[in-house]
Amino acid sequence: MGRRSERLSKQAMLASDLAGEGDVIQVVSRAFDVLRCFEGHEARLGNLEISNRCGLPRSTVSRLTHTLTRMGQLVYLPRDQKYRIGPSAVAMSTSMMRGLQLRNLIRLRLQDVAEQLPGTVGFVIPDRFHLVYLEFARAANALGLHESTGSRIAMVSTAAGHAYTAALDEDVGDALLLEMEREIPEGAKLLRPRIENNRRFLREHGYVVACGLWSPHINGLAVPLWSPQYQTFVVVTIGLLSAMYDEKRLHKEVAPRLLELGAAIGSLLEGADGIFSNRLERKTLPVPARNNKIIKTEDTNDLEAGARRPRPARSVRARDGRR
């Protein structure tokens, strides 16, 4: 049992599971699909709304919401004939509130960059086909972006998502893309033609850019960081108005600051307790030659456990679903 659990935890989702060939228990997976529909503690949804959001038959949703209500994960509101997140789900999330001091320090680092660049800077973790903001910062004069802690963004149409998928081992990334093509085919069309170039660019420069995908008015840049505790990649990302920051300016002015931000956050994460606890692996990512140095990045999150020794800058090799 221990070995099997260790094998499964080596990366967020194994390629075989993503391809639908693994031993995933579908009812459990669907229950989490239902819970993902509730964005925020105040969200109220009926079975039909949940069915439309997660693409499950209404009869299946009805059985799942009944079970989740009995477990305390959801609460039924008779007057509205809808559900909302229950006390058990809230209690489970309280562990994420530990380590607030560290998260405040991370937020300060994000804010330092946001004060220099008029955009929204975020620290995100993956959740199936989306990424979720754990922390964010925004300049007072930032326009066009209004993400906040807990906001979900699509992988296929954001710089953060493209950086995350580019950082995955190729077989894992390809399996994830195949799953996207089955479940969100229109969205996957944005990622498919760009994934190889994203992988190459990440290997050479340590970051990924995406211009005008989420919105024609927004350009983004993102740096992925390997997280030993969560056994997946987390991402530092920024979105800026395209009218102010075209792709050339992203590379010249924004990339060095985001790479430095990744290094700063990595330093904060090392040896920290709480949500970003334990010692962290130091993973090196190449930096553009003009900087003439290597930025060493680390990462962690309640997605991490343990630490590994530093690897050289060319550790862009496939292992356990990471580069």
Secondary structure, DSSP 8 states (H G I E B T S, - for coil): -HHHHHHHHTSSS-HHHHTT-S---HHHHHHHHHHHT--STT--B-HHHHHHHHT--HHHHHHHHHHHHHTTSEEEETTTTEEEE-HHHHHHHGGGGTTHHHHHHHHHHHHHHHHHSSSEEEEEEEETTEEEEEEEEE-TT--S----TT-EEESTTSHHHHHHHHHS-HHHHHHHHHHHHHH-HHHHHHHGGGHHHHHHHHHHHS-EEEESSS-TTEEEEEEEEEETBTTEEEEEEEEEETTT--HHHIIIIIHHHHHHHHHHHHHHHTTB-GGG-B---EEEE---GGG-S-EEEE--STTB--------TT----BTTB-
